[in-house]
Amino acid sequence: MSDERAGGARPAYPPPNFPFLFADNVSNFAYGQSLIRLFFVRNDPSFNAGTKEARSHPIAQLVMPIDGFVAMTLFFEHVLSVLVSENVVSQAHIDELRATVTQE
């Protein structure tokens, strides 16, 4: 029976207590026969007062089936095309970032 027929309120998605992860980047990956791991990092400031440079710290890993990773990558490509078409990010900026990522 749906919530409407039961007279109850529909739950909000995502609910207010839905967990989240903030990461600045993905630092590395590892893969096996059917799984891939992505290692997320966050750029945190140094606690040393003399150092102004942020440092990347690993904060979490995502483990998923390789097929799911491929589907996620295709979804991200779609999201990126939407962001370009809505002028949130420029194609030139994407090209600059792509050049630095593929050189590593």
Biopython code that builds the backbone (N, CA, C, O; Angstrom):
import numpy as np
from Bio.PDB.StructureBuilder import StructureBuilder

atoms = [
    (1, "MET", "N", (0.856, -1.162, 0.000)),
    (1, "MET", "CA", (0.000, 0.000, 0.000)),
    (1, "MET", "C", (0.904, 1.227, 0.000)),
    (1, "MET", "O", (1.884, 1.274, 0.744)),
    (2, "SER", "N", (0.588, 2.211, -0.819)),
    (2, "SER", "CA", (1.414, 3.416, -0.885)),
    (2, "SER", "C", (1.136, 4.311, 0.314)),
    (2, "SER", "O", (0.124, 4.166, 1.001)),
    (3, "ASP", "N", (2.052, 5.233, 0.547)),
    (3, "ASP", "CA", (1.880, 6.177, 1.656)),
    (3, "ASP", "C", (0.652, 7.051, 1.450)),
    (3, "ASP", "O", (-0.009, 7.432, 2.416)),
    (4, "GLU", "N", (0.342, 7.373, 0.187)),
    (4, "GLU", "CA", (-0.820, 8.227, -0.083)),
    (4, "GLU", "C", (-2.107, 7.541, 0.357)),
    (4, "GLU", "O", (-2.967, 8.166, 0.978)),
    (5, "ARG", "N", (-2.237, 6.273, 0.038)),
    (5, "ARG", "CA", (-3.451, 5.565, 0.420)),
    (5, "ARG", "C", (-3.523, 5.352, 1.919)),
    (5, "ARG", "O", (-4.612, 5.274, 2.488)),
    (6, "ALA", "N", (-2.370, 5.256, 2.560)),
    (6, "ALA", "CA", (-2.362, 5.052, 4.003)),
    (6, "ALA", "C", (-2.585, 6.369, 4.743)),
    (6, "ALA", "O", (-2.804, 6.381, 5.954)),
    (7, "GLY", "N", (-2.525, 7.485, 3.999)),
    (7, "GLY", "CA", (-2.746, 8.775, 4.630)),
    (7, "GLY", "C", (-1.500, 9.350, 5.283)),
    (7, "GLY", "O", (-1.552, 10.431, 5.870)),
    (8, "GLY", "N", (-0.374, 8.638, 5.187)),
    (8, "GLY", "CA", (0.863, 9.131, 5.794)),
    (8, "GLY", "C", (1.602, 10.075, 4.862)),
    (8, "GLY", "O", (1.372, 10.076, 3.652)),
    (9, "ALA", "N", (2.466, 10.856, 5.417)),
    (9, "ALA", "CA", (3.280, 11.768, 4.623)),
    (9, "ALA", "C", (4.370, 10.987, 3.900)),
    (9, "ALA", "O", (4.906, 10.011, 4.425)),
    (10, "ARG", "N", (4.682, 11.424, 2.708)),
    (10, "ARG", "CA", (5.758, 10.774, 1.963)),
    (10, "ARG", "C", (7.091, 11.117, 2.591)),
    (10, "ARG", "O", (7.327, 12.266, 2.966)),
    (11, "PRO", "N", (7.963, 10.134, 2.708)),
    (11, "PRO", "CA", (9.278, 10.431, 3.278)),
    (11, "PRO", "C", (10.083, 11.297, 2.314)),
    (11, "PRO", "O", (9.986, 11.143, 1.096)),
    (12, "ALA", "N", (10.867, 12.196, 2.864)),
    (12, "ALA", "CA", (11.725, 13.046, 2.038)),
    (12, "ALA", "C", (12.921, 12.224, 1.572)),
    (12, "ALA", "O", (13.445, 11.399, 2.321)),
    (13, "TYR", "N", (13.346, 12.448, 0.345)),
    (13, "TYR", "CA", (14.547, 11.785, -0.136)),
    (13, "TYR", "C", (15.528, 12.834, -0.582)),
    (13, "TYR", "O", (15.139, 13.702, -1.364)),
    (14, "PRO", "N", (16.726, 12.825, -0.162)),
    (14, "PRO", "CA", (17.202, 11.984, 0.937)),
    (14, "PRO", "C", (16.725, 12.524, 2.273)),
    (14, "PRO", "O", (16.456, 13.718, 2.404)),
    (15, "PRO", "N", (16.621, 11.653, 3.259)),
    (15, "PRO", "CA", (16.170, 12.118, 4.571)),
    (15, "PRO", "C", (17.211, 13.058, 5.183)),
    (15, "PRO", "O", (18.372, 13.035, 4.776)),
    (16, "PRO", "N", (16.815, 13.875, 6.145)),
    (16, "PRO", "CA", (17.740, 14.855, 6.738)),
    (16, "PRO", "C", (19.003, 14.229, 7.333)),
    (16, "PRO", "O", (20.049, 14.878, 7.362)),
    (17, "ASN", "N", (18.928, 13.000, 7.802)),
    (17, "ASN", "CA", (20.088, 12.356, 8.420)),
    (17, "ASN", "C", (20.873, 11.482, 7.437)),
    (17, "ASN", "O", (21.665, 10.642, 7.862)),
    (18, "PHE", "N", (20.666, 11.668, 6.144)),
    (18, "PHE", "CA", (21.356, 10.905, 5.103)),
    (18, "PHE", "C", (22.856, 11.180, 5.183)),
    (18, "PHE", "O", (23.255, 12.344, 5.179)),
    (19, "PRO", "N", (23.700, 10.148, 5.257)),
    (19, "PRO", "CA", (25.141, 10.390, 5.391)),
    (19, "PRO", "C", (25.726, 11.018, 4.121)),
    (19, "PRO", "O", (25.221, 10.800, 3.020)),
    (20, "PHE", "N", (26.782, 11.788, 4.288)),
    (20, "PHE", "CA", (27.450, 12.386, 3.140)),
    (20, "PHE", "C", (28.955, 12.284, 3.326)),
    (20, "PHE", "O", (29.451, 12.074, 4.433)),
    (21, "LEU", "N", (29.665, 12.437, 2.225)),
    (21, "LEU", "CA", (31.116, 12.422, 2.222)),
    (21, "LEU", "C", (31.572, 13.629, 1.429)),
    (21, "LEU", "O", (31.149, 13.812, 0.287)),
    (22, "PHE", "N", (32.426, 14.454, 2.010)),
    (22, "PHE", "CA", (33.024, 15.553, 1.265)),
    (22, "PHE", "C", (34.451, 15.165, 0.950)),
    (22, "PHE", "O", (35.224, 14.833, 1.848)),
    (23, "ALA", "N", (34.803, 15.205, -0.324)),
    (23, "ALA", "CA", (36.165, 14.924, -0.760)),
    (23, "ALA", "C", (36.559, 15.955, -1.800)),
    (23, "ALA", "O", (35.729, 16.405, -2.591)),
    (24, "ASP", "N", (37.833, 16.326, -1.793)),
    (24, "ASP", "CA", (38.341, 17.256, -2.789)),
    (24, "ASP", "C", (38.766, 16.553, -4.072)),
    (24, "ASP", "O", (38.811, 17.167, -5.138)),
    (25, "ASN", "N", (39.076, 15.271, -3.966)),
    (25, "ASN", "CA", (39.579, 14.574, -5.142)),
    (25, "ASN", "C", (39.635, 13.076, -4.875)),
    (25, "ASN", "O", (39.330, 12.605, -3.779)),
    (26, "VAL", "N", (40.028, 12.355, -5.894)),
    (26, "VAL", "CA", (40.333, 10.934, -5.787)),
    (26, "VAL", "C", (41.827, 10.817, -6.051)),
    (26, "VAL", "O", (42.315, 11.288, -7.078)),
    (27, "SER", "N", (42.555, 10.194, -5.135)),
    (27, "SER", "CA", (44.012, 10.171, -5.258)),
    (27, "SER", "C", (44.551, 8.953, -5.991)),
    (27, "SER", "O", (45.623, 9.016, -6.593)),
    (28, "ASN", "N", (43.827, 7.860, -5.946)),
    (28, "ASN", "CA", (44.362, 6.644, -6.537)),
    (28, "ASN", "C", (43.251, 5.625, -6.705)),
    (28, "ASN", "O", (42.120, 5.842, -6.271)),
    (29, "PHE", "N", (43.581, 4.526, -7.330)),
    (29, "PHE", "CA", (42.635, 3.431, -7.501)),
    (29, "PHE", "C", (43.386, 2.111, -7.468)),
    (29, "PHE", "O", (44.598, 2.058, -7.672)),
    (30, "ALA", "N", (42.652, 1.069, -7.210)),
    (30, "ALA", "CA", (43.165, -0.295, -7.285)),
    (30, "ALA", "C", (42.018, -1.158, -7.790)),
    (30, "ALA", "O", (40.853, -0.886, -7.500)),
    (31, "TYR", "N", (42.349, -2.189, -8.542)),
    (31, "TYR", "CA", (41.282, -3.049, -9.057)),
    (31, "TYR", "C", (41.726, -4.500, -9.050)),
    (31, "TYR", "O", (42.914, -4.821, -9.048)),
    (32, "GLY", "N", (40.731, -5.351, -9.045)),
    (32, "GLY", "CA", (40.950, -6.777, -9.092)),
    (32, "GLY", "C", (40.074, -7.369, -10.173)),
    (32, "GLY", "O", (39.717, -6.693, -11.138)),
    (33, "GLN", "N", (39.734, -8.615, -10.012)),
    (33, "GLN", "CA", (38.985, -9.331, -11.040)),
    (33, "GLN", "C", (37.612, -8.715, -11.309)),
    (33, "GLN", "O", (37.196, -8.623, -12.465)),
    (34, "SER", "N", (36.906, -8.294, -10.265)),
    (34, "SER", "CA", (35.555, -7.780, -10.482)),
    (34, "SER", "C", (35.239, -6.517, -9.677)),
    (34, "SER", "O", (34.132, -5.985, -9.764)),
    (35, "LEU", "N", (36.214, -6.036, -8.890)),
    (35, "LEU", "CA", (35.978, -4.861, -8.048)),
    (35, "LEU", "C", (37.010, -3.776, -8.318)),
    (35, "LEU", "O", (38.124, -4.054, -8.763)),
    (36, "ILE", "N", (36.623, -2.546, -8.045)),
    (36, "ILE", "CA", (37.547, -1.428, -8.109)),
    (36, "ILE", "C", (37.430, -0.641, -6.814)),
    (36, "ILE", "O", (36.349, -0.539, -6.233)),
    (37, "ARG", "N", (38.549, -0.088, -6.366)),
    (37, "ARG", "CA", (38.581, 0.763, -5.176)),
    (37, "ARG", "C", (39.040, 2.145, -5.618)),
    (37, "ARG", "O", (39.996, 2.281, -6.381)),
    (38, "LEU", "N", (38.352, 3.159, -5.134)),
    (38, "LEU", "CA", (38.742, 4.544, -5.359)),
    (38, "LEU", "C", (39.067, 5.144, -4.001)),
    (38, "LEU", "O", (38.298, 4.981, -3.054)),
    (39, "PHE", "N", (40.189, 5.833, -3.895)),
    (39, "PHE", "CA", (40.633, 6.412, -2.631)),
    (39, "PHE", "C", (40.393, 7.919, -2.666)),
    (39, "PHE", "O", (40.999, 8.637, -3.461)),
    (40, "PHE", "N", (39.504, 8.387, -1.795)),
    (40, "PHE", "CA", (39.131, 9.795, -1.730)),
    (40, "PHE", "C", (40.061, 10.546, -0.779)),
    (40, "PHE", "O", (40.474, 10.019, 0.255)),
    (41, "VAL", "N", (40.383, 11.792, -1.150)),
    (41, "VAL", "CA", (41.230, 12.636, -0.309)),
    (41, "VAL", "C", (40.554, 13.980, -0.073)),
    (41, "VAL", "O", (39.694, 14.416, -0.838)),
    (42, "ARG", "N", (40.969, 14.611, 0.999)),
    (42, "ARG", "CA", (40.508, 15.952, 1.315)),
    (42, "ARG", "C", (41.747, 16.814, 1.534)),
    (42, "ARG", "O", (42.719, 16.365, 2.140)),
    (43, "ASN", "N", (41.712, 18.046, 1.043)),
    (43, "ASN", "CA", (42.806, 18.992, 1.246)),
    (43, "ASN", "C", (42.550, 19.746, 2.540)),
    (43, "ASN", "O", (41.677, 20.611, 2.610)),
    (44, "ASP", "N", (43.320, 19.408, 3.557)),
    (44, "ASP", "CA", (43.178, 20.042, 4.865)),
    (44, "ASP", "C", (44.350, 20.973, 5.109)),
    (44, "ASP", "O", (45.471, 20.679, 4.692)),
    (45, "PRO", "N", (44.108, 22.092, 5.777)),
    (45, "PRO", "CA", (45.214, 22.994, 6.094)),
    (45, "PRO", "C", (46.162, 22.344, 7.091)),
    (45, "PRO", "O", (45.781, 21.456, 7.855)),
    (46, "SER", "N", (47.393, 22.802, 7.064)),
    (46, "SER", "CA", (48.380, 22.313, 8.011)),
    (46, "SER", "C", (48.104, 22.908, 9.393)),
    (46, "SER", "O", (47.645, 24.045, 9.503)),
    (47, "PHE", "N", (48.383, 22.147, 10.429)),
    (47, "PHE", "CA", (48.254, 22.666, 11.785)),
    (47, "PHE", "C", (49.504, 23.439, 12.192)),
    (47, "PHE", "O", (49.529, 24.067, 13.251)),
    (48, "ASN", "N", (50.535, 23.396, 11.359)),
    (48, "ASN", "CA", (51.762, 24.130, 11.599)),
    (48, "ASN", "C", (51.550, 25.579, 11.174)),
    (48, "ASN", "O", (51.272, 25.839, 10.004)),
    (49, "ALA", "N", (51.675, 26.521, 12.097)),
    (49, "ALA", "CA", (51.392, 27.927, 11.804)),
    (49, "ALA", "C", (52.299, 28.486, 10.717)),
    (49, "ALA", "O", (51.911, 29.425, 10.022)),
    (50, "GLY", "N", (53.485, 27.939, 10.554)),
    (50, "GLY", "CA", (54.411, 28.434, 9.542)),
    (50, "GLY", "C", (54.139, 27.901, 8.149)),
    (50, "GLY", "O", (54.726, 28.381, 7.180)),
    (51, "THR", "N", (53.260, 26.917, 8.031)),
    (51, "THR", "CA", (52.965, 26.309, 6.737)),
    (51, "THR", "C", (51.574, 26.718, 6.293)),
    (51, "THR", "O", (50.600, 26.522, 7.019)),
    (52, "LYS", "N", (51.485, 27.276, 5.120)),
    (52, "LYS", "CA", (50.180, 27.705, 4.614)),
    (52, "LYS", "C", (49.620, 26.727, 3.590)),
    (52, "LYS", "O", (48.487, 26.876, 3.133)),
    (53, "GLU", "N", (50.399, 25.753, 3.244)),
    (53, "GLU", "CA", (50.016, 24.810, 2.204)),
    (53, "GLU", "C", (49.086, 23.729, 2.744)),
    (53, "GLU", "O", (49.338, 23.143, 3.797)),
    (54, "ALA", "N", (48.022, 23.479, 2.015)),
    (54, "ALA", "CA", (47.110, 22.389, 2.384)),
    (54, "ALA", "C", (47.741, 21.064, 1.975)),
    (54, "ALA", "O", (48.540, 21.001, 1.040)),
    (55, "ARG", "N", (47.374, 20.023, 2.683)),
    (55, "ARG", "CA", (47.891, 18.691, 2.370)),
    (55, "ARG", "C", (46.720, 17.765, 2.093)),
    (55, "ARG", "O", (45.658, 17.885, 2.703)),
    (56, "SER", "N", (46.925, 16.853, 1.176)),
    (56, "SER", "CA", (45.900, 15.852, 0.872)),
    (56, "SER", "C", (45.977, 14.721, 1.886)),
    (56, "SER", "O", (47.042, 14.155, 2.132)),
    (57, "HIS", "N", (44.828, 14.405, 2.468)),
    (57, "HIS", "CA", (44.743, 13.312, 3.425)),
    (57, "HIS", "C", (43.701, 12.321, 2.939)),
    (57, "HIS", "O", (42.581, 12.714, 2.612)),
    (58, "PRO", "N", (44.053, 11.031, 2.887)),
    (58, "PRO", "CA", (43.046, 10.036, 2.527)),
    (58, "PRO", "C", (41.958, 10.013, 3.600)),
    (58, "PRO", "O", (42.244, 10.024, 4.797)),
    (59, "ILE", "N", (40.709, 9.981, 3.146)),
    (59, "ILE", "CA", (39.610, 10.019, 4.110)),
    (59, "ILE", "C", (38.632, 8.864, 3.970)),
    (59, "ILE", "O", (37.939, 8.521, 4.927)),
    (60, "ALA", "N", (38.568, 8.258, 2.785)),
    (60, "ALA", "CA", (37.608, 7.165, 2.589)),
    (60, "ALA", "C", (37.961, 6.417, 1.317)),
    (60, "ALA", "O", (38.710, 6.905, 0.472)),
    (61, "GLN", "N", (37.409, 5.233, 1.205)),
    (61, "GLN", "CA", (37.546, 4.485, -0.040)),
    (61, "GLN", "C", (36.172, 3.998, -0.477)),
    (61, "GLN", "O", (35.305, 3.692, 0.343)),
    (62, "LEU", "N", (36.004, 3.938, -1.766)),
    (62, "LEU", "CA", (34.781, 3.420, -2.356)),
    (62, "LEU", "C", (35.140, 2.123, -3.055)),
    (62, "LEU", "O", (36.043, 2.095, -3.891)),
    (63, "VAL", "N", (34.446, 1.061, -2.724)),
    (63, "VAL", "CA", (34.662, -0.236, -3.355)),
    (63, "VAL", "C", (33.380, -0.598, -4.073)),
    (63, "VAL", "O", (32.302, -0.595, -3.478)),
    (64, "MET", "N", (33.500, -0.911, -5.359)),
    (64, "MET", "CA", (32.299, -1.216, -6.136)),
    (64, "MET", "C", (32.634, -2.164, -7.281)),
    (64, "MET", "O", (33.798, -2.302, -7.655)),
    (65, "PRO", "N", (31.618, -2.818, -7.839)),
    (65, "PRO", "CA", (31.850, -3.672, -8.998)),
    (65, "PRO", "C", (32.330, -2.824, -10.178)),
    (65, "PRO", "O", (31.945, -1.663, -10.316)),
    (66, "ILE", "N", (33.160, -3.408, -11.012)),
    (66, "ILE", "CA", (33.694, -2.671, -12.163)),
    (66, "ILE", "C", (32.564, -2.209, -13.080)),
    (66, "ILE", "O", (32.628, -1.099, -13.607)),
    (67, "ASP", "N", (31.535, -3.027, -13.286)),
    (67, "ASP", "CA", (30.401, -2.589, -14.112)),
    (67, "ASP", "C", (29.725, -1.357, -13.521)),
    (67, "ASP", "O", (29.311, -0.459, -14.255)),
    (68, "GLY", "N", (29.614, -1.315, -12.200)),
    (68, "GLY", "CA", (29.035, -0.142, -11.547)),
    (68, "GLY", "C", (29.916, 1.081, -11.727)),
    (68, "GLY", "O", (29.411, 2.190, -11.907)),
    (69, "PHE", "N", (31.232, 0.890, -11.680)),
    (69, "PHE", "CA", (32.159, 1.998, -11.896)),
    (69, "PHE", "C", (32.021, 2.546, -13.315)),
    (69, "PHE", "O", (32.007, 3.760, -13.516)),
    (70, "VAL", "N", (31.920, 1.657, -14.288)),
    (70, "VAL", "CA", (31.750, 2.102, -15.681)),
    (70, "VAL", "C", (30.439, 2.873, -15.816)),
    (70, "VAL", "O", (30.413, 3.933, -16.442)),
    (71, "ALA", "N", (29.361, 2.361, -15.244)),
    (71, "ALA", "CA", (28.072, 3.061, -15.306)),
    (71, "ALA", "C", (28.166, 4.416, -14.614)),
    (71, "ALA", "O", (27.613, 5.397, -15.108)),
    (72, "MET", "N", (28.863, 4.486, -13.468)),
    (72, "MET", "CA", (29.021, 5.742, -12.755)),
    (72, "MET", "C", (29.821, 6.733, -13.596)),
    (72, "MET", "O", (29.479, 7.915, -13.646)),
    (73, "THR", "N", (30.869, 6.274, -14.248)),
    (73, "THR", "CA", (31.683, 7.140, -15.097)),
    (73, "THR", "C", (30.856, 7.704, -16.243)),
    (73, "THR", "O", (30.977, 8.886, -16.565)),
    (74, "LEU", "N", (30.025, 6.888, -16.858)),
    (74, "LEU", "CA", (29.154, 7.368, -17.933)),
    (74, "LEU", "C", (28.143, 8.380, -17.411)),
    (74, "LEU", "O", (27.835, 9.362, -18.086)),
    (75, "PHE", "N", (27.628, 8.140, -16.208)),
    (75, "PHE", "CA", (26.725, 9.106, -15.583)),
    (75, "PHE", "C", (27.439, 10.424, -15.335)),
    (75, "PHE", "O", (26.884, 11.489, -15.609)),
    (76, "PHE", "N", (28.674, 10.368, -14.815)),
    (76, "PHE", "CA", (29.445, 11.584, -14.572)),
    (76, "PHE", "C", (29.721, 12.334, -15.874)),
    (76, "PHE", "O", (29.707, 13.565, -15.895)),
    (77, "GLU", "N", (29.974, 11.596, -16.965)),
    (77, "GLU", "CA", (30.155, 12.256, -18.269)),
    (77, "GLU", "C", (28.896, 13.033, -18.649)),
    (77, "GLU", "O", (28.977, 14.150, -19.161)),
    (78, "HIS", "N", (27.738, 12.436, -18.397)),
    (78, "HIS", "CA", (26.474, 13.121, -18.679)),
    (78, "HIS", "C", (26.334, 14.367, -17.807)),
    (78, "HIS", "O", (25.963, 15.430, -18.305)),
    (79, "VAL", "N", (26.627, 14.248, -16.515)),
    (79, "VAL", "CA", (26.534, 15.390, -15.604)),
    (79, "VAL", "C", (27.478, 16.496, -16.074)),
    (79, "VAL", "O", (27.111, 17.670, -16.053)),
    (80, "LEU", "N", (28.681, 16.133, -16.495)),
    (80, "LEU", "CA", (29.644, 17.120, -16.972)),
    (80, "LEU", "C", (29.123, 17.847, -18.210)),
    (80, "LEU", "O", (29.312, 19.056, -18.342)),
    (81, "SER", "N", (28.475, 17.126, -19.109)),
    (81, "SER", "CA", (27.918, 17.780, -20.303)),
    (81, "SER", "C", (26.800, 18.751, -19.925)),
    (81, "SER", "O", (26.648, 19.795, -20.559)),
    (82, "VAL", "N", (26.022, 18.417, -18.905)),
    (82, "VAL", "CA", (24.980, 19.339, -18.424)),
    (82, "VAL", "C", (25.629, 20.591, -17.831)),
    (82, "VAL", "O", (25.182, 21.707, -18.093)),
    (83, "LEU", "N", (26.683, 20.404, -17.030)),
    (83, "LEU", "CA", (27.365, 21.540, -16.420)),
    (83, "LEU", "C", (27.972, 22.462, -17.480)),
    (83, "LEU", "O", (27.965, 23.682, -17.314)),
    (84, "VAL", "N", (28.491, 21.896, -18.555)),
    (84, "VAL", "CA", (29.037, 22.711, -19.645)),
    (84, "VAL", "C", (27.912, 23.446, -20.362)),
    (84, "VAL", "O", (28.026, 24.638, -20.647)),
    (85, "SER", "N", (26.836, 22.741, -20.651)),
    (85, "SER", "CA", (25.724, 23.377, -21.388)),
    (85, "SER", "C", (25.054, 24.480, -20.571)),
    (85, "SER", "O", (24.470, 25.401, -21.143)),
    (86, "GLU", "N", (25.131, 24.399, -19.250)),
    (86, "GLU", "CA", (24.541, 25.429, -18.389)),
    (86, "GLU", "C", (25.578, 26.450, -17.911)),
    (86, "GLU", "O", (25.308, 27.243, -17.009)),
    (87, "ASN", "N", (26.769, 26.422, -18.524)),
    (87, "ASN", "CA", (27.846, 27.371, -18.236)),
    (87, "ASN", "C", (28.289, 27.380, -16.775)),
    (87, "ASN", "O", (28.687, 28.420, -16.251)),
    (88, "VAL", "N", (28.220, 26.239, -16.129)),
    (88, "VAL", "CA", (28.720, 26.112, -14.759)),
    (88, "VAL", "C", (30.240, 25.938, -14.799)),
    (88, "VAL", "O", (30.960, 26.426, -13.927)),
    (89, "VAL", "N", (30.702, 25.242, -15.817)),
    (89, "VAL", "CA", (32.129, 25.031, -16.049)),
    (89, "VAL", "C", (32.365, 25.141, -17.554)),
    (89, "VAL", "O", (31.511, 24.757, -18.353)),
    (90, "SER", "N", (33.518, 25.661, -17.928)),
    (90, "SER", "CA", (33.803, 25.830, -19.360)),
    (90, "SER", "C", (34.522, 24.599, -19.907)),
    (90, "SER", "O", (35.205, 23.883, -19.175)),
    (91, "GLN", "N", (34.353, 24.375, -21.192)),
    (91, "GLN", "CA", (35.049, 23.267, -21.843)),
    (91, "GLN", "C", (36.556, 23.505, -21.787)),
    (91, "GLN", "O", (37.326, 22.553, -21.666)),
    (92, "ALA", "N", (36.984, 24.768, -21.875)),
    (92, "ALA", "CA", (38.412, 25.080, -21.793)),
    (92, "ALA", "C", (38.991, 24.660, -20.437)),
    (92, "ALA", "O", (40.093, 24.116, -20.371)),
    (93, "HIS", "N", (38.252, 24.913, -19.370)),
    (93, "HIS", "CA", (38.714, 24.519, -18.037)),
    (93, "HIS", "C", (38.781, 22.996, -17.922)),
    (93, "HIS", "O", (39.719, 22.454, -17.337)),
    (94, "ILE", "N", (37.803, 22.324, -18.472)),
    (94, "ILE", "CA", (37.818, 20.852, -18.467)),
    (94, "ILE", "C", (39.039, 20.344, -19.213)),
    (94, "ILE", "O", (39.707, 19.418, -18.754)),
    (95, "ASP", "N", (39.336, 20.944, -20.360)),
    (95, "ASP", "CA", (40.497, 20.530, -21.150)),
    (95, "ASP", "C", (41.806, 20.742, -20.385)),
    (95, "ASP", "O", (42.714, 19.915, -20.461)),
    (96, "GLU", "N", (41.899, 21.858, -19.645)),
    (96, "GLU", "CA", (43.082, 22.126, -18.817)),
    (96, "GLU", "C", (43.237, 21.049, -17.739)),
    (96, "GLU", "O", (44.327, 20.513, -17.539)),
    (97, "LEU", "N", (42.147, 20.743, -17.055)),
    (97, "LEU", "CA", (42.190, 19.714, -16.011)),
    (97, "LEU", "C", (42.496, 18.341, -16.590)),
    (97, "LEU", "O", (43.257, 17.569, -16.008)),
    (98, "ARG", "N", (41.904, 18.041, -17.732)),
    (98, "ARG", "CA", (42.149, 16.744, -18.366)),
    (98, "ARG", "C", (43.623, 16.577, -18.697)),
    (98, "ARG", "O", (44.173, 15.487, -18.541)),
    (99, "ALA", "N", (44.269, 17.642, -19.152)),
    (99, "ALA", "CA", (45.687, 17.585, -19.484)),
    (99, "ALA", "C", (46.539, 17.284, -18.258)),
    (99, "ALA", "O", (47.513, 16.537, -18.356)),
    (100, "THR", "N", (46.190, 17.853, -17.106)),
    (100, "THR", "CA", (46.978, 17.606, -15.904)),
    (100, "THR", "C", (46.713, 16.211, -15.338)),
    (100, "THR", "O", (47.625, 15.574, -14.811)),
    (101, "VAL", "N", (45.494, 15.741, -15.442)),
    (101, "VAL", "CA", (45.159, 14.416, -14.906)),
    (101, "VAL", "C", (45.799, 13.320, -15.733)),
    (101, "VAL", "O", (46.293, 12.340, -15.175)),
    (102, "THR", "N", (45.802, 13.460, -17.047)),
    (102, "THR", "CA", (46.335, 12.398, -17.904)),
    (102, "THR", "C", (47.855, 12.382, -17.926)),
    (102, "THR", "O", (48.449, 11.417, -18.407)),
    (103, "GLN", "N", (48.503, 13.435, -17.414)),
    (103, "GLN", "CA", (49.964, 13.465, -17.365)),
    (103, "GLN", "C", (50.497, 12.722, -16.146)),
    (103, "GLN", "O", (51.669, 12.345, -16.126)),
    (104, "GLU", "N", (49.682, 12.509, -15.152)),
    (104, "GLU", "CA", (50.149, 11.881, -13.908)),
    (104, "GLU", "C", (50.320, 10.397, -14.049)),
    (104, "GLU", "O", (50.705, 9.726, -13.091)),
]
sb = StructureBuilder()
sb.init_structure("model")
sb.init_model(0)
sb.init_chain("A")
sb.init_seg("    ")
for serial, (resi, resn, name, xyz) in enumerate(atoms, 1):
    if name == "N":
        sb.init_residue(resn, " ", resi, " ")
    sb.init_atom(name, np.array(xyz, "f"), 0.0, 1.0, " ", f" {name:<3s}", serial, name[0])
structure = sb.get_structure()
